Amino acid sequence: MAESGLTTIFRSAELSGAYKGLVDSVLPTLIDSISDIAKALRKAHHVSRAGSANAFGDDQLNVDVLAENTIRDAISRCPFVVSASSEEDPVERRAQSQQGDLNPRTPEEHYTVAFDPLDGSSIIAPNWTVGTIIGIWRGRTALNQSPATQQVAAVLGVYGPRTTAIIALRVPGSQPTCIEIGIGEDGARDSEIIRPTIRLAAPPFKTRYFAPANLRAAADDKRYMALVSHFIRNKYTLRYCGGLVPDVVHALVKGHGIYISPVTAASKAKLRRLYELYPLALVVECAGGNAIDPADGTNVLDRPLEDLNETAGLVCGTADEVDFVKKALLD
């Protein structure tokens, strides 16, 4: 499918024309970067430590650095992206290189991009599916902004036997859109719409799925143990691989699922709000689901970001399941 065909579905969802740069430039640029990461990963047969750590203290792998550099290089050529930050480098920096015009004019329509370049890198050595998480925000910064209104798009890149992406778009005055595409060797230019509409199903469900992250925390938390036992007793199907992107995407593709990453006394919050939770929450909400913070039950997108390094837990997926988990963990 041609690039113009890919953007047609987003143009139909954004009728005002106020987000033309987002639809025609920013999203295709990010899709191209996911294609480039996929091609690079296919050649990265040896996964090793890069000899550095990110700002959160996590050891960086060579594939983390590869993915980071690929996205940074791509957005540096997109005039509508004026700043960016990532889990590997959590500082909002100018996106464009300093070469050329020393005082480039900022377009009226401009964005900041926040991304996790390679989520799940700890499971990439056995060649499991991993992903990229990207949030796109209006303006120069994501700090102290309303995530529910200022984050207007999100992309989940999935690197498995195929390269796919879930793309969510929600701009003021338009209906939320969530689609799945297959990404080819030429990125946006030869991508193919797999599902023009992704929507979590309504009951009754033929099969119900659960993904309990950090399962060992159940040994020290009675409520989490009881919750896991409930899913087993009621014959939910376990689908959990340890990769945040594929675990959440599984629910979206199947039409049902609940992902739980709890916060307990022995298990502190570790998911990054800006680089993981906000984009995932936007995708899940655009698909008709909910995403909450398990520490207090609040909607993930209700809390503005005060620090780029903030972390939290996550419960997301089918709305009824999220409500049940909220009551089980907090009541």
N, C-alpha and C positions, 0 to 999 in steps of 0.2 A: 504494500500500500504506500502511496506517495506521502510525502510529508504533509502536503495540503490536505490529504484525506484524514490524516491523524488529527490535525488541528480542527477539522470541521466539527467534530463532536464537541470540542470545547467551545468553539465559537457559538454553537447552538445553545450552549449552557450559559454563555456570557454574552448577552445580546446588546449590552450597552456600548461595547467597543472601548470601554475605559481600561481594559486589561489586555489590549492587543499585544503589547510587548511580552506579557506573561505567556499568552497562548502561542504566539508566533515565534518567540525567540527563547525565553527562559526554559520552558518545558522541553522543547526539542533539544536544546543544549544539554540539559541534564539527561535526557534519554540517550543522547550520543555518548555521554560520559559513562553511562551504565554499560553500553555496548563495548566501549573501550576497556573498561575494567574486566568484563567477561572475557574478552580476547586475551588480556594480559594474564588473567588467572589460569587460563588454559595452558599457558607457557610457563607458569610459575610452579614447576614440579617439586621444588624444594622449599618448604616453609620453615623459616628460621627467625630467630630474634634479630631485630635490627640493631641491637646494642643501645637502645634508647627507651625512655618511658614517656607516656603522655602526662598531661597535667594532673590526671587522676591517680597516677602512680602505677598504671598498668604497663607491663612490658609491651613494647611495640614489635610487631612482626614485620618482616619484609613486605608482606602482602598488605598490611595496614598502610604502610608508607606509600606503596604503589597506588592504592585506591585513593588516598588523600591527594597525592600529587596529580592524579588524573582529573579529579573533580576540580581542583584549584586551577589547573591549566584550562579546563573547559570554560569555567565561569569568568576567567580573566578576559575572555574574548566576547563576552556577552555584555553589551552596553547597558542593559537594564538592571544588571546585578552590580550594586555599588559597594557592598560589603559582604563578608562571609566569616563564619566561625565553624569549628568542628570539634568533635570529641577529642581528636588528636591534638588540636591547637585551639583551645576554648577562649579565644580573644577575637572580638569583632574587628577585622582588619579590612582595609581597602581591597576590593576584589581585583581591580585592574592593575596591570603592571605599571611601573613608573616610566616606561619607555614612551616616546612620542610626546603628545601634548601634556605639558606639566600642569595645566589647569583645565582638565577636561570638563565639559559642561554636563552636569547631572540632568538626565532626562526627567520630565515631570513625572512619568511613571517609572518608579525604581523600587528595587527590592533588596533585602538582605537574605542570604541563604544560610541555614544552619543544618549541619549534616553529620551523620556517623558514617564514615566512608566504608567500613567493612564490619558490620555487626555480626557477631558470632565467629570471630576469627579464632577463638579457642577451640572450635570444632572443625576448622578447615583442614587440619593435618590429616584426619581420616577421610577427607574428601566429602564431607557432609555439606548440605545446602547452607549457604550463608547469604547475607543481603546487605543492601545499602539503604539508609534511612535519610530522607531529605525533607526539610520544611522550608517553605518560601513565605516570607513575611513582607508586607508593605512597609516601605520606608527604609531608613538606614540601620535600625536597631530592633532587636527583639526584646530588649530590656524594658521593663515597666510598661509593656504594651498588653492589650487584651488578646490572649491567644485565640479566643473564639472568633474575633473579628479581624485581627491583623494578620494572622497566619491564613493565607488564602489558598494555598495548595500544598500538597504533600506527595512524595513519590517513595514507594518501596521497591527497590530493585531486588530481584531474586535470582541467584546464581546456582542453578542445579543442572540436571540433564539438559534443560532448556534455560534460556535467559528470558525472564518475563519482568513485568513491572505492574504494580497497582498504582494508579494515579487518581488522586482526589482533588477536586476543585470546588471551592465554596467562596464565592465573592458576594458582597452585599447586593441585594436586589435580584439575585438569580437562584435557581434551584441547585442544591448540592449535586455533584456528579462524581461517580466513582466507576472506573473502568479497569479492565485488565488487558494488557497488550503483550504480544510476543515481540522480542527485539532481535533484529537480525544483525548481520555483519556491518551494515551501513547505518546503524542506529535508527533515528527517527524516519529516515528516508525509506527503509524497507520494513518498518514495523507493521504488525498486523493486529487488528482488534480481535481479541479472544472473547471477551465479554463486554459488550457495550454498556451494560449496567450490572454492577455488583450490588446485591441486596441480600442481607441476612434474612433467612426465611421466617415465616410466622408458624406457630404450632398448628397442627401436630407435627412432630419431627420423626422421620423414619429412623434416623440414627442421631444420637447426641454425643458430642465430643467434649473432652476436657484436657487441658494442658496445665499441669501443676508444676510451676517452676520452683526451684529450691526446695525440693520435696523433703530433704533431710531436716528442714526447719520444723516439719510436722512432729518430729520426735520430741521437741521442746515446747510445742504449742498445741494445747488440747483442741482449740477451735479449728485450727488448720487440719489436724488429724481427723477430727470429726467430719470436716467438710470433704476431705479426700475419701473417707469411708462412705459417705453419702453417695458420691459419684460411683463408687465401686458397687455398692449394694443395689443401686438403681440402674446398673448395667450401661453406664456411659462408656464410650470407647476412648481409651487413652491414646492421645496423639501428641507426643512431646519429644522434641529432638534436642532441645537446649539452645536452639537458635531463635531469637525473638521474632525475626522477620518470617521465617518459614512457619513457625508455630501460629502466628496470628493470621498469616495468609491462608493457611489451611482452613481456618474457620470461615474466612471470607469466600473461599472457593467452594467449600462444602455447603455453605448456607447456614451453618450452626457451629457454635463452639464457645468455650469460655477459657480464657487465659488468666492465670493467677500467679502473680509474683508478690508474695505477702511481705509485710514488715512486721517482724516479731521482736521480742526482747533479745533473742540470740541472733537475729538476722536483720541487719540494718538495710535501709533503702540503698540501692545501688544503681538503679536505672536513671539516666540523665533526662531531666525534664525537657530541656530544649532540643537535645539531639536524638532522643528516642521517643519520649512519652507524648510530646505535643504532636509530632507528625502522625504517630500511630493513632492517637485519639481522633485526629481529624479524619483519617481514613475510615476508622470504625464508625464514627458518627455519620459520615457521608453514605455509609453502607447500611444505615439504619440501626446501628448498635450503640452501646454506651461504653465509656471508659472512665473509671474512677480511681482515686487514690485510696488504697485499702487502709491507710492509717486513720482517715477520718470520714471516708465515704463521699468526699466532694468530687465534683466533675473535674477531670484533669484540665480541661480548657478554661475553667473558671478562675484559676489562680495565675496572676501575672508573674513573670519572672523577675526576681530581684538580683539574682547572681547567676552568671552563666554556668556555674558549677553545681547548681542545685540538683538533688537526687530525690527519688521517691519510689514507691512500689507501684504496682499496676494490676488492676482487674479490668478486663475488657472482653467484649464479644456480644453475644446475643443479649438483648436488653433484659429479658426476664431472668436469665441466668445471672447477670451482673447484680440484679436486685436481690436475688437469693443469696449470693455470696456476700454481699454487703451486710445483710441481716445476720448471716452465720458468723461473720468475723467481728462484727461491731456491737450487735445487740446483746 
